[in-house]
Amino acid sequence: MKTNGARFLETLDIRFELQEYEVDVDDLSAIAVAKKIGMPPEQVFKTLLTTGGTDSYVFAVIPGDAELDFKKLARAAGLRKAEMAPLKDVQPLTGYIRGGVTVFGAKKSYPVFVDETAILFERISVSAGARGTQLILAPDDYLRAAAAQTADLTKSAGTKSAAGEGDA
């Protein structure tokens, strides 16, 4: 299925692969997606919409097996604080539903911060903009297309968890 994410990458002449999988609405986790598409969870990145306050939104893109560290994200984005955007706001702000959020072709262009581990891989997977479809591409191409910055965004092992439930 051709998605907004795929169309966006085509306009930039970026090579990618579309990978479809069976959607389980009871488990939209990136770890479940990783199993279905046969990639390690650390290579399947989930796209989270976060907020730093009124009308301040930032995409955080982190490995499927990791948890977002809000303090690290706030520091990277120059915000006083960061937290998950309310789920009810995600579709109106991005045009995408939970489990299908991508930075490509979102209703508005928000700053994008990608966990620095993305560059360790030959290929990463991100949502294509619809549940059941992933984009697989080179991390450098993703970073360029998303106009993203890399930063350390995840909790270290042994840190208290706050948010990790997210979408692939």
C-alpha distance (Angstrom), angle and dihedral (degrees) to the residues before:
residue distance angle dihedral
M1 . . .
K2 3.80 . .
T3 3.82 109.8 .
N4 3.81 135.7 -172.2
G5 3.80 88.2 -103.5
A6 3.81 91.9 54.4
R7 3.82 92.5 45.9
F8 3.81 90.4 50.0
L9 3.82 92.0 52.9
E10 3.81 91.1 46.9
T11 3.81 90.4 57.0
L12 3.82 87.3 57.7
D13 3.82 93.5 45.7
I14 3.81 90.1 -120.2
R15 3.79 117.1 157.7
F16 3.79 115.8 -126.7
E17 3.75 141.9 151.2
L18 3.80 125.1 -130.4
Q19 3.79 115.2 -138.4
E20 3.79 118.9 -169.7
Y21 3.80 124.8 -160.9
E22 3.80 140.3 175.0
V23 3.82 111.3 -87.6
D24 3.79 120.6 -133.1
V25 3.82 105.7 -166.7
D26 3.81 89.0 -161.1
D27 3.82 91.5 59.6
L28 3.81 115.6 34.2
S29 3.82 92.9 155.5
A30 3.78 121.4 136.5
I31 3.80 88.8 -124.6
A32 3.82 90.4 59.8
V33 3.82 90.1 47.0
A34 3.81 90.7 49.8
K35 3.80 91.0 55.2
K36 3.80 91.6 48.5
I37 3.80 95.0 50.7
G38 3.81 95.3 38.4
M39 3.80 99.0 -117.8
P40 3.81 128.9 124.7
P41 3.85 111.4 -98.3
E42 3.80 91.3 -120.6
Q43 3.83 88.3 64.3
V44 3.81 95.2 48.2
F45 3.78 105.7 81.0
K46 3.79 123.8 -156.9
T47 3.79 120.7 -146.0
L48 3.80 114.1 -138.5
L49 3.79 125.8 -172.2
T50 3.78 109.7 -141.7
T51 3.76 133.8 180.0
G52 3.76 133.1 -142.7
G53 3.79 93.1 -168.3
T54 3.79 137.9 -64.9
D55 3.82 111.1 4.0
S56 3.81 91.7 -13.9
Y57 3.80 113.8 121.2
V58 3.79 133.6 167.8
F59 3.79 132.5 -179.9
A60 3.80 114.9 -130.3
V61 3.80 114.5 -163.9
I62 3.79 113.3 -165.7
P63 3.82 138.8 163.3
G64 3.79 115.2 -80.5
D65 3.79 92.9 -118.8
A66 3.81 95.2 49.4
E67 3.78 137.0 82.3
L68 3.78 123.9 -129.5
D69 3.79 115.6 -112.8
F70 3.81 103.3 -145.8
K71 3.81 93.6 -162.7
K72 3.81 91.6 54.9
L73 3.80 91.2 47.4
A74 3.81 92.2 48.6
R75 3.80 90.4 50.5
A76 3.83 92.7 48.1
A77 3.82 92.5 46.6
G78 3.81 95.6 43.2
L79 3.79 93.0 -117.0
R80 3.81 129.0 140.4
K81 3.80 89.6 -131.6
A82 3.77 140.6 -11.2
E83 3.79 133.2 -151.3
M84 3.78 138.3 162.0
A85 3.79 114.2 -73.7
P86 3.81 110.0 -117.3
L87 3.81 110.1 -90.0
K88 3.83 90.6 -125.7
D89 3.84 88.2 61.5
V90 3.81 98.0 49.4
Q91 3.82 98.8 81.7
P92 3.83 96.1 41.5
L93 3.83 90.4 49.0
T94 3.81 100.1 40.9
G95 3.79 106.3 20.0
Y96 3.81 89.3 -125.1
I97 3.80 132.9 103.7
R98 3.80 126.3 -130.1
G99 3.78 108.3 -77.1
G100 3.80 92.2 29.7
V101 3.80 104.7 58.0
T102 3.79 116.9 136.4
V103 3.79 132.4 164.9
F104 3.81 90.6 -130.5
G105 3.78 115.0 94.3
A106 3.79 94.9 -2.6
K107 3.81 115.4 162.1
K108 3.80 90.0 -107.8
S109 3.74 130.5 21.3
Y110 3.80 109.8 -115.4
P111 3.81 125.9 -179.5
V112 3.80 111.8 -87.1
F113 3.79 124.6 -144.4
V114 3.79 118.4 -173.9
D115 3.77 124.7 -165.8
E116 3.79 109.6 -104.7
T117 3.82 92.3 -122.9
A118 3.82 90.2 75.7
I119 3.80 91.2 82.3
L120 3.81 91.5 58.8
F121 3.80 91.3 74.8
E122 3.78 135.1 72.2
R123 3.81 89.7 -140.0
I124 3.79 135.7 12.9
S125 3.77 132.0 -168.2
V126 3.81 126.1 -134.4
S127 3.78 133.5 167.8
A128 3.79 113.6 -78.7
G129 3.80 92.0 -146.7
A130 3.80 98.9 -86.4
R131 3.76 134.2 71.0
G132 3.78 109.5 -100.3
T133 3.81 97.4 29.3
Q134 3.81 129.0 88.6
L135 3.80 131.3 -173.9
I136 3.78 115.4 -136.5
L137 3.78 115.0 -162.2
A138 3.79 145.9 136.8
P139 3.82 112.9 -71.7
D140 3.81 92.4 -127.6
D141 3.80 90.0 55.3
Y142 3.80 90.6 49.0
L143 3.80 92.5 49.6
R144 3.81 91.8 48.5
A145 3.81 94.9 45.9
A146 3.81 92.2 46.5
A147 3.83 93.4 43.9
A148 3.79 82.8 -131.3
Q149 3.75 133.9 168.6
T150 3.78 122.0 -143.3
A151 3.79 123.2 -132.0
D152 3.78 141.0 152.1
L153 3.82 99.1 -87.5
T154 3.78 105.9 158.5
K155 3.76 135.6 88.1
S156 3.78 117.1 -104.8
A157 3.79 117.8 -120.0
G158 3.76 110.3 -81.5
T159 3.82 96.3 26.7
K160 3.75 119.0 126.8
S161 3.81 110.5 -95.3
A162 3.79 124.5 -120.2
A163 3.78 107.7 158.9
G164 3.71 132.3 5.4
E165 3.74 103.7 129.5
G166 3.73 103.8 106.7
D167 3.69 148.4 133.1
A168 3.72 131.3 -88.0
